[in-house]
Amino acid sequence: MNVNFLGKQLKSPTVLASGILGNSFDILERVHGAGCGIVTMKSIGPAPRDGHNNPTVIDLGHGLINAVGLPTPGYRDMDEEWKALEKRAFPLNASIYGGSVSEFVEVAKFVAEKNPDFIELNISCPNSEKHGMLFGTNPTSSFDVVSAVKRVTGSIPVIPKLTPQALSIGEIAKACEDAGADALCAINTAGPGMLIDIESRKPILAYKKGGLSGPMIRPIAVRCVYEICQQTTLPVIGLGGVTTGRDAVEMIMAGATLVGVGSAVKSRGIDVFSTITRELAQWLDDHGATLEEIRGAAHG
Ligand SMILES: Cc1cc2nc3c(=O)[nH]c(=O)nc-3n(C[C@H](O)[C@H](O)[C@H](O)COP(=O)(O)O)c2cc1C
């Protein structure tokens, strides 16, 4: 099912979400081989970071709660990965983060030289300049980071990834559009939430709280994509709980151009990309519909 996205021809409207399968060439290539349209890397930060202690991911059956804590070797220490990725024959989305606008710019500048097809900005991380507030919960800081990154990334499309923790995600989307974003990705994990082990009377995650993902957050993601598409005309990667072709149809009807898949890789395996694409194509066929026709159909 060919789809055009920001001038690139993709073999499927599915996208691997950031942080699900790491950054090794072999795994990312396998994901593309398994039918994924765009492969997103795990978020790359400015400096080495260990992430949080275990346990970091708990499977709740209807989704995951995680507090992985953005572990990264730092952009300078990924020579092996970048060297292998140079030879790739698949669309690559490099996800980056920073704790300040200047850190985002520093990482973006370096990563842009590696020539990924897209750069995703994880603006769902704490902004150290603003007392730990998430960049993506404030229209001004979202605008600042996107416009600064756009100045150093040349012709590589920039895709801010938005958080459902924003009071008005539509307003954040508009700020990103005004700053020159080429597309948007929504959503990052929801929450945060907490689980308590009632026997030991303690939070289960070592970090105590964590982000929710998987089927339980799908209605939040659909609402966010719907609101973003009310406020902007940018193409959107709709992400959050998509597990089946029907879920993809719903996300596209909310206005998404592509559908991201994260937790479902864990529940349905790596073939989930071709499975979702096949189920989506079957649904369109059964309803005599096209992707273009159903996109944003729930509006109006
Ligand atoms: C274990 C785990 C690690 C993640 N790491 C990242 C990350 O490094 N950067 C990022 O932008 N999102 C990260 N995410 C969020 C996912 O990319 C995605 O936005 C979220 O899981 C919602 O999609 P899903 O319901 O399909 O999983 C992570 C999610 C999980 C479950």
The ligand as a Tripos MOL2 file, in Angstrom:
@<TRIPOS>MOLECULE
LIG
   31    33     1     0     0
SMALL
NO_CHARGES

@<TRIPOS>ATOM
      1 C1          9.4960    0.9650   26.4050 C.3       1 LIG1
      2 C2          9.1680    2.2490   25.7020 C.ar      1 LIG1
      3 C3         10.1930    3.1440   25.3820 C.ar      1 LIG1
      4 C4          9.9080    4.3390   24.7140 C.ar      1 LIG1
      5 N1         10.9290    5.1850   24.3840 N.ar      1 LIG1
      6 C5         10.6590    6.3270   23.6960 C.ar      1 LIG1
      7 C6         11.7040    7.1910   23.2700 C.ar      1 LIG1
      8 O1         12.8950    6.9420   23.4580 O.2       1 LIG1
      9 N2         11.3520    8.3420   22.6170 N.ar      1 LIG1
     10 C7         10.0470    8.6630   22.3310 C.ar      1 LIG1
     11 O2          9.7900    9.7060   21.7140 O.2       1 LIG1
     12 N3          9.0400    7.8340   22.7050 N.ar      1 LIG1
     13 C8          9.3080    6.6990   23.3580 C.ar      1 LIG1
     14 N4          8.2850    5.8470   23.7290 N.ar      1 LIG1
     15 C9          6.8870    6.2050   23.3770 C.3       1 LIG1
     16 C10         6.4510    5.5130   22.0810 C.3       1 LIG1
     17 O3          7.2530    5.9110   20.9920 O.3       1 LIG1
     18 C11         4.9690    5.8420   21.7800 C.3       1 LIG1
     19 O4          4.8270    7.2410   21.6300 O.3       1 LIG1
     20 C12         4.0160    5.3720   22.8820 C.3       1 LIG1
     21 O5          4.4200    4.1040   23.3480 O.3       1 LIG1
     22 C13         2.5730    5.3020   22.3880 C.3       1 LIG1
     23 O6          2.4550    4.3910   21.3120 O.3       1 LIG1
     24 P1          1.9600    2.8630   21.5100 P.3       1 LIG1
     25 O7          0.6900    2.9290   22.2990 O.co2     1 LIG1
     26 O8          1.7610    2.3450   20.1070 O.co2     1 LIG1
     27 O9          3.0420    2.1470   22.2410 O.co2     1 LIG1
     28 C14         8.5480    4.6490   24.3790 C.ar      1 LIG1
     29 C15         7.5340    3.7530   24.7070 C.ar      1 LIG1
     30 C16         7.8260    2.5520   25.3510 C.ar      1 LIG1
     31 C17         6.6910    1.6030   25.6670 C.3       1 LIG1
@<TRIPOS>BOND
     1     1     2 1
     2     2     3 ar
     3     2    30 ar
     4     3     4 ar
     5     4     5 ar
     6     4    28 ar
     7     5     6 ar
     8     6     7 ar
     9     6    13 1
    10     7     8 2
    11     7     9 ar
    12     9    10 ar
    13    10    11 2
    14    10    12 ar
    15    12    13 ar
    16    13    14 ar
    17    14    15 1
    18    14    28 ar
    19    15    16 1
    20    16    17 1
    21    16    18 1
    22    18    19 1
    23    18    20 1
    24    20    21 1
    25    20    22 1
    26    22    23 1
    27    23    24 1
    28    24    25 2
    29    24    26 1
    30    24    27 1
    31    28    29 ar
    32    29    30 ar
    33    30    31 1
@<TRIPOS>SUBSTRUCTURE
     1 LIG1         1 GROUP 0 **** ****
